[in-house]
Amino acid sequence: MKTLIFFGSPHKNGDCAALMEVLTGRLIGEKKVIDCWAEGISPCCDCRFCQKERSCAINDGMTEVYQEISGCDSIVLVSPVYFCQPTGRLLDVCSRFQKYYSERTFLGSEPFSKPKKGGIILTAGGSGGISSAEATCRLLLRSAGAREVFPAVSSAGTDKLPAKLDKAALERSAELA
């Protein structure tokens, strides 16, 4: 069992990290974290190269990430919610899942030999909620081959209660593993 985690928070020791630590501590098998802030992966530029080829024209760290996605069994997206959406850096990296959409739509092939499972961990302060961010994450996971996406883990209200003290969110992170 191999799990690939996309970490979309700029805070290495923040709310998302606290929930991700519980998840990774309970996961069985191999796990790899892609730090969306540190990888230097460019967003999709809609060049449409992937509509004709089974690859991406941008040659950066995403090339290795594509290999990781192909070989994993599960994908988890972890992000704080900014203005009702996952962080821009997470969206930048995941915009490169366009390659998979193009493979299905324009090249008529399925990019994955086996379906994956998906998970979502979101943290939010303020009053915007997580429903829009969760919907976006579900779409991204489906694009990357996740046919089963588990209920999202969230710690809302982190401006008042840090995620590391949110017992319900910590328990749900452990259950997601």
HUCORSUL-V739004 format. One line per field, one symbol per residue. ss: DSSP state (H for helix, E for strand, - for the rest). psi: psi as a letter, one per 40 degrees, with the letter a starting at -180 (. if undefined). A space follows every 10 residues. Layout:
ss=???
psi=???
This chain:
ss=-EEEEEE--- ----HHHHHH HHHHHH---E EEEEE----- --------HH H--------- -HHHHHHHHH H--EEEEEEE EE--EE-HHH HHHHHHHHHH HHHHH----- -----EEEEE EEEE------ HHHHHHHHHH HHH--EEEE- --EEEE---- --HHH-HHHH HHHHHH-
psi=hhhhhhheie hdfadddddd dddddehhai ihhhhddedf hiihefeede edifiidhga eddddddddd eidihhhhii hhfeiiiddd dddedeeddd ddddddefih ehdiiiiiih hiihaaedie dddddddddd dddeehdhhi hihigifeed hideegdddd dddddd.
